[in-house]
């Protein structure tokens, strides 16, 4: 990871690009082996658990994340991001953790996410939804 705010943002944008193209080896490399993940749909510990969760998600949904806002700690230890997520259901998922979706359904949300970083990897990710739960624009 490059030093400085611009380098941290570029590093993070590369993570989002890998995530958006479902490049599991590339975005998985951003996770510390013992990462703690607190998302809207799951609370997970460990890189393997996070990747297994996203394999399940991507078997049902196409997920795209757009960076709306970014603040990086000068020492590179934290990122705060405002994210716009679009979910498109590829098939029915009646027991989806954040609410059932049917094939073809789309859901959008805005979230705030905090990323703790050590040795060039996320050690903890925490997210909170900002937009209304029904997916209306915020």
N, C-alpha and C positions, 0 to 999 in steps of 0.2 A: 504494500500500500504506500502510495506517495504521501509525503508530509504536506501539511497545510490544508486549509479549507477547500481549495480548488481540487487538490489531489484526493481528498476524502470524498468529495462529491462525485468525482469521476469514478472512483473505486466503487461507490454505492450505485451509481448509474449502471456500471458494468454488471453488478449483482442483479439489479432489476431486469436488465436485458437478458441475462441468462435465465432468470426465473420466467420471464414472459415467453421465452422460446422453449420452456420445459427442458432445459439442459441440466438435468439432475447432477451429473458430476461437477459441472461448473458452479452452479449456485450452491450445491452441497459443500463445496470447498470453503465457503464463507462461514460455515457453522463450526464452532468449537465442538470437539467430541462430547463435551458435557453441557452443551447449550441448554438453557432454560427458556422455554417458549410459552408465553401466555398470550394466546390469540382469542378471537371471539368464538372460534369453533373448537378449540382444544387447548389443553394445558399439557405440555410435553417436556420430557427431560431426555437429552441426548440427541446427537445428530441422526442416528439411525431411526429414532422414533419420529423426528421431524420429517425426514425423507419418506418414511413409510406413510405418514399422514398425507404428504403432498402427492405421493403416488396414488393413493386412494382418491383424493380430491380430483386429480387430473384424469382419472379413469372415468369420472362423471362430468367434469366441467372443463371448459376452457376459461382460464383466468388470466386477466391482463391488468397490470398495475402501472399507473402513470404517476410520476413524481410531481406534486403540486407545490410543495414547499420543503426546504431543506435547511437545517442548522447543524453544523458540525462543530464539536468541541475543538478548540485550537490544538490540543494535545492528541487528537485522533481517538480519544477513548469513548466517545458517544456521538450518536446521531439522533436528531429529532426530525421526523419527516411527516408531511401531510401527503397522504396517498389516496388516489382515486382508483378504486378496483371495480372492474367489470367482470361479472360471472355469466357465462353462457352454458346452459345445461345441454350436454351432449346426449344424455339419456335420463330417464326418470331417476330421481334420487329421493324417495319418500322419507328416508330417515336421515337426511342431511342435518348435521349438527346445528346449523343456524336457521333451519326451516326448509321444509320440502320444496323441491323444484321438479318440474316436468320437462321433458325434452323440449328444447326450443325456448324455454323461459330465460329471461335475462334479468340480472339484478345488478344494481350499481350502488356503491357506497363510498363515503369519504371517511378515512380513518386517520388517527394520529398514531405513530409508532415510535417507540424509543428503542434504540439499539445500543447495547453496551459492547465494547470492542476491546479485546486484548490479543496481542500477538497477531494482528491482522485477521482475526475471526470474531464473529458475533458470539458473545458468551451469554447474552440474555436479550430476548426480544419481548416487548410488551406492546400490545395494541389496544386501542379504544375506538369504537365507532363514533363518528360525528354525525353522519347523515341519518335521517329517519329510518327506522328498521324496514319500512315498506319500499325502500329503494328510491324514493322521490329525491330530486335534486336538493342539495343542501343550500 
